[in-house]
Amino acid sequence: MTLPPLPTPTARCTRRRLLIAIALACCSTLLPALATAAKPKRPRPASVAEGPWPLPPPLVLTRFTLANGVRVVVHTDTTAPLVALGVLVDVGARDEQKGQTGLAHFFEHMMFQGSKRAAKMEHLTRLEAVGADLNAHTSSDFTYFYETVPRHALELALWLESDRFARLDLRPDNVENQRAAVLEERRERYENRPYAMAELELPRLAFQNAAFSHAVIGRVDDLQKAPIDAFQRFYDAWYAPANLVLVLSGDVSGNEGRALAERHLGRLVSRNLPTRNDFREPAATGHVYASLEEKLGKTPAFKLAWRVPPVTHPDAFVLDVLAQALGGGEASRLEKRLVRERALATSYWAGTHGRRDVDLLEVHVELAEPGAAALAEAKKRVRGALHEIAIAGLPDEELRRAKVAFESSFVFGALDAGRRAELLALHEVCFGDAGRLADALSRYRAVTSADVQRVVQALLTWDAEIELDLLPTDLPQPKGAGLKPEAVTQHEAGLAMALVKAEGEARRRAEQEQAALRKAAAATPAPASPPPEPAPASTSALPAVDAPGAATGTQVQP
């Protein structure tokens, strides 16, 4: 067979041109049709102003008190076959006596060391074996024990709780074991962690009342010297039924929760509670300064703190929004002033402590640079950020961001059954009604820029400030430490002038409003005088009237 000859270059070019011409002809024919058939783009929707997020659905609560005094809150939520169980003991560091600090926190550990019918650590191991998550923590105000368990393990958890609240194992060897554990925790969490010793020093500087002036973990000497019977007395006094709040939140009905609570915690023997300490705190006497030698940190750090109203006060919500604007994330004022503008800080924090008698607002900053100059500049910037708020409040967008950030944190935290149970317990004790939790978001949303400005002006002043420096071993105390800086004096003068100006403007506005009202009243024509009434006819000429009311002159309505 004879093969066809290979195409010559000229033939190949001719064929290629022909194919290109055919392709172009097809495109010229098809493209208009495709353009005609293409769907028009949908118009971009108009932007809509962001409105407030919807409030969460109402809480379904059942509240009651057992005969022995245990307060019970049952929150029904069947979204998962889990129940969060929390027992709040209304005792914290504020209830300790002088010379016996640390006992409230000690029982956070001791309550897992066995009871009459449960061996040492059996409470932990039996619940973890069914998939439970459990722990405890202590504050100045409360001690809180919690566990989130599968629904089928709820009765086991309540049985274990009732046994340790009825008959805790306080044998001397058990007490000594946990005394050593608490002292070791103090070394690990405070003494061997950079900048952490300031947490122990700040309460002493901030408060004069002995109930508040020590840290929750207690003083070393007090923990070492406390006799065995002191622990037994503390347990007998404060771990009484009338001092407990039980919360069940999850897949449990109100009737079921009532039956379980009565079956287990209802058998605890009631006892009278001791007299509480005097929680009145003397008024602040002026600016407080102190410094600590920082043996572990390589650069300085500092704390600025102010005593503020307790967590139950309406201004507590304002202070939370302020703290969010100051130190809440990358859009915060401290982020801008301490990190973006000068890279002065490696870490910062702003917030309240959540105390129920008298609280603290704290700003904590750890510096990236060594030396006294960086320390002074960072403090100047923090105080400058507060001064700006005192003068002008928060701009609308910054206030909105702070509220949204705080609200999202609050809502997502409350989605967790364990956190929700704790919030319910706190509201039951602090506000007297766990149902007040449903009002929390509304109270945050009601905060205004003027509220934030007012709180900063009234509370966050130089004379009310507690200033604590953490200085590395090679950095001596800065010259003039604790003295009022020139910048603060200028801030005070500027604020005084701004307040005088604002007062004058308010007075002028009031005068203008009064003048406008007087002008409007003068421009309004006086009402026409009514025509004179005709003289009454002689009674002798009146015909006799026989109708209701005629004899007494009473007007009869038709």
MOSULSUL-V613084 format. One record per pair of residues at least 24 apart in sequence whose C-alpha atoms are under 8 Angstrom apart, sorted by sequence separation. I is the first residue (numbers start at 1). J is the second residue. If there is no record, write none. Layout:
BEGIN
[[I | J] [I | J]]
END
This chain:
BEGIN
[[326 | 350] [327 | 351] [344 | 368] [345 | 369] [343 | 368] [344 | 369] [127 | 153] [324 | 350] [462 | 488] [241 | 268] [323 | 350] [324 | 351] [108 | 136] [241 | 269] [242 | 270] [323 | 351] [108 | 137] [127 | 156] [240 | 269] [241 | 270] [242 | 271] [323 | 352] [108 | 138] [127 | 157] [240 | 270] [241 | 271] [242 | 272] [243 | 273] [344 | 374] [186 | 217] [240 | 271] [242 | 273] [320 | 351] [105 | 137] [240 | 272] [319 | 351] [320 | 352] [105 | 138] [240 | 273] [319 | 352] [345 | 378] [104 | 138] [105 | 139] [237 | 271] [344 | 378] [407 | 441] [108 | 143] [182 | 217] [237 | 272] [238 | 273] [108 | 144] [237 | 273] [238 | 274] [108 | 145] [123 | 160] [183 | 220] [237 | 274] [407 | 444] [105 | 143] [104 | 143] [183 | 223] [338 | 378] [403 | 444] [118 | 160] [319 | 361] [403 | 445] [311 | 354] [338 | 381] [179 | 223] [310 | 354] [311 | 355] [312 | 356] [337 | 381] [118 | 163] [179 | 224] [310 | 355] [311 | 356] [337 | 382] [92 | 138] [93 | 139] [94 | 140] [95 | 141] [117 | 163] [310 | 356] [311 | 357] [92 | 139] [93 | 140] [94 | 141] [116 | 163] [310 | 357] [92 | 140] [93 | 141] [115 | 163] [116 | 164] [309 | 357] [310 | 358] [311 | 359] [334 | 382] [337 | 385] [92 | 141] [93 | 142] [115 | 164] [309 | 358] [310 | 359] [399 | 448] [91 | 141] [92 | 142] [114 | 164] [308 | 358] [309 | 359] [399 | 449] [90 | 141] [91 | 142] [92 | 143] [116 | 167] [307 | 358] [308 | 359] [334 | 385] [90 | 142] [91 | 143] [115 | 167] [116 | 168] [307 | 359] [308 | 360] [333 | 385] [89 | 142] [90 | 143] [111 | 164] [115 | 168] [116 | 169] [175 | 228] [307 | 360] [308 | 361] [396 | 449] [88 | 142] [89 | 143] [114 | 168] [115 | 169] [306 | 360] [307 | 361] [395 | 449] [88 | 143] [89 | 144] [114 | 169] [305 | 360] [306 | 361] [394 | 449] [88 | 144] [113 | 169] [172 | 228] [305 | 361] [306 | 362] [393 | 449] [87 | 144] [88 | 145] [111 | 168] [305 | 362] [393 | 450] [86 | 144] [87 | 145] [304 | 362] [305 | 363] [394 | 452] [86 | 145] [87 | 146] [303 | 362] [304 | 363] [326 | 385] [393 | 452] [394 | 453] [86 | 146] [303 | 363] [304 | 364] [393 | 453] [85 | 146] [86 | 147] [113 | 174] [170 | 231] [303 | 364] [392 | 453] [84 | 146] [85 | 147] [170 | 232] [302 | 364] [303 | 365] [391 | 453] [84 | 147] [85 | 148] [301 | 364] [302 | 365] [389 | 452] [390 | 453] [84 | 148] [85 | 149] [301 | 365] [302 | 366] [389 | 453] [390 | 454] [83 | 148] [84 | 149] [110 | 175] [301 | 366] [82 | 148] [83 | 149] [211 | 277] [300 | 366] [301 | 367] [390 | 456] [82 | 149] [83 | 150] [211 | 278] [299 | 366] [300 | 367] [389 | 456] [390 | 457] [82 | 150] [83 | 151] [110 | 178] [211 | 279] [299 | 367] [81 | 150] [82 | 151] [109 | 178] [299 | 368] [300 | 369] [81 | 151] [209 | 279] [299 | 369] [300 | 370] [386 | 456] [83 | 154] [209 | 280] [299 | 370] [300 | 371] [106 | 178] [140 | 212] [209 | 281] [298 | 370] [299 | 371] [106 | 179] [109 | 182] [208 | 281] [209 | 282] [302 | 375] [325 | 398] [165 | 239] [207 | 281] [208 | 282] [301 | 375] [325 | 399] [328 | 402] [356 | 430] [386 | 460] [140 | 215] [165 | 240] [300 | 375] [106 | 182] [140 | 216] [325 | 401] [139 | 216] [280 | 357] [281 | 358] [325 | 402] [328 | 405] [138 | 216] [279 | 357] [321 | 399] [324 | 402] [324 | 403] [322 | 402] [321 | 402] [324 | 405] [321 | 403] [324 | 406] [205 | 288] [205 | 290] [321 | 406] [320 | 406] [198 | 292] [195 | 294] [206 | 305] [151 | 251] [194 | 294] [206 | 306] [151 | 252] [194 | 295] [195 | 296] [206 | 307] [158 | 260] [162 | 264] [166 | 268] [194 | 296] [195 | 297] [158 | 261] [162 | 265] [165 | 268] [166 | 269] [193 | 296] [194 | 297] [372 | 475] [161 | 265] [192 | 296] [371 | 475] [387 | 491] [391 | 495] [155 | 260] [159 | 264] [383 | 488] [390 | 495] [158 | 264] [162 | 268] [195 | 301] [372 | 478] [158 | 265] [380 | 487] [384 | 491] [391 | 498] [387 | 495] [105 | 216] [106 | 217] [98 | 210] [104 | 216] [105 | 217] [98 | 211] [101 | 214] [102 | 215] [105 | 218] [97 | 211] [102 | 216] [96 | 211] [101 | 216] [102 | 217] [103 | 218] [95 | 211] [101 | 217] [102 | 218] [94 | 211] [101 | 218] [102 | 219] [93 | 211] [94 | 212] [101 | 219] [312 | 430] [93 | 212] [312 | 431] [102 | 222] [103 | 223] [93 | 214] [101 | 222] [102 | 223] [93 | 215] [100 | 222] [101 | 223] [93 | 216] [99 | 222] [100 | 223] [321 | 444] [92 | 216] [100 | 226] [317 | 443] [318 | 444] [321 | 447] [317 | 444] [103 | 231] [318 | 447] [317 | 447] [322 | 452] [103 | 234] [321 | 452] [318 | 451] [319 | 452] [318 | 452] [319 | 455] [318 | 455] [315 | 455] [91 | 238] [90 | 238] [89 | 238] [89 | 239] [308 | 459] [91 | 243] [307 | 459] [90 | 243] [306 | 459] [89 | 243] [90 | 244] [306 | 460] [89 | 244] [90 | 245] [88 | 244] [89 | 245] [87 | 244] [88 | 245] [307 | 464] [87 | 245] [88 | 246] [306 | 464] [307 | 465] [86 | 245] [87 | 246] [306 | 465] [86 | 246] [87 | 247] [305 | 465] [306 | 466] [85 | 246] [86 | 247] [304 | 465] [305 | 466] [85 | 247] [86 | 248] [304 | 466] [305 | 467] [84 | 247] [85 | 248] [303 | 466] [304 | 467] [84 | 248] [85 | 249] [303 | 467] [304 | 468] [83 | 248] [84 | 249] [302 | 467] [303 | 468] [83 | 249] [84 | 250] [302 | 468] [303 | 469] [83 | 250] [250 | 417] [302 | 469] [82 | 250] [83 | 251] [249 | 417] [301 | 469] [302 | 470] [81 | 250] [82 | 251] [83 | 252] [249 | 418] [300 | 469] [301 | 470] [80 | 250] [81 | 251] [300 | 470] [301 | 471] [70 | 241] [71 | 242] [79 | 250] [80 | 251] [249 | 420] [300 | 471] [69 | 241] [70 | 242] [73 | 245] [75 | 247] [77 | 249] [78 | 250] [79 | 251] [249 | 421] [299 | 471] [300 | 472] [68 | 241] [69 | 242] [70 | 243] [71 | 244] [72 | 245] [73 | 246] [74 | 247] [75 | 248] [76 | 249] [77 | 250] [78 | 251] [248 | 421] [299 | 472] [68 | 242] [69 | 243] [70 | 244] [71 | 245] [72 | 246] [73 | 247] [74 | 248] [75 | 249] [76 | 250] [77 | 251] [78 | 252] [247 | 421] [298 | 472] [69 | 244] [70 | 245] [71 | 246] [72 | 247] [73 | 248] [74 | 249] [75 | 250] [76 | 251] [77 | 252] [247 | 422] [287 | 462] [297 | 472] [70 | 246] [72 | 248] [76 | 252] [286 | 462] [287 | 463] [288 | 464] [292 | 468] [294 | 470] [296 | 472] [75 | 252] [76 | 253] [247 | 424] [286 | 463] [287 | 464] [288 | 465] [289 | 466] [290 | 467] [291 | 468] [292 | 469] [293 | 470] [294 | 471] [295 | 472] [74 | 252] [75 | 253] [76 | 254] [247 | 425] [285 | 463] [286 | 464] [287 | 465] [288 | 466] [289 | 467] [290 | 468] [291 | 469] [292 | 470] [293 | 471] [294 | 472] [295 | 473] [74 | 253] [75 | 254] [246 | 425] [285 | 464] [286 | 465] [287 | 466] [288 | 467] [289 | 468] [290 | 469] [291 | 470] [292 | 471] [293 | 472] [294 | 473] [74 | 254] [245 | 425] [284 | 464] [287 | 467] [291 | 471] [293 | 473] [95 | 276] [95 | 277] [74 | 257] [94 | 277] [245 | 428] [245 | 429] [94 | 279] [72 | 258] [291 | 477] [72 | 261] [62 | 254] [289 | 481] [290 | 482] [61 | 254] [289 | 482] [288 | 482] [70 | 265] [66 | 262] [70 | 266] [68 | 266] [67 | 266] [66 | 266] [68 | 268] [68 | 269] [69 | 270] [68 | 270] [141 | 355] [140 | 355] [141 | 356] [206 | 466] [205 | 466] [202 | 468] [148 | 417] [148 | 418] [198 | 468] [147 | 418] [146 | 418] [198 | 470] [195 | 470] [86 | 418] [84 | 417] [85 | 418] [83 | 417] [84 | 418] [86 | 421] [85 | 421] [86 | 422] [84 | 421] [88 | 425] [87 | 425] [86 | 425] [90 | 429] [73 | 424] [73 | 425] [73 | 434] [61 | 435] [59 | 435] [59 | 438] [58 | 438] [56 | 438] [55 | 441]]
END
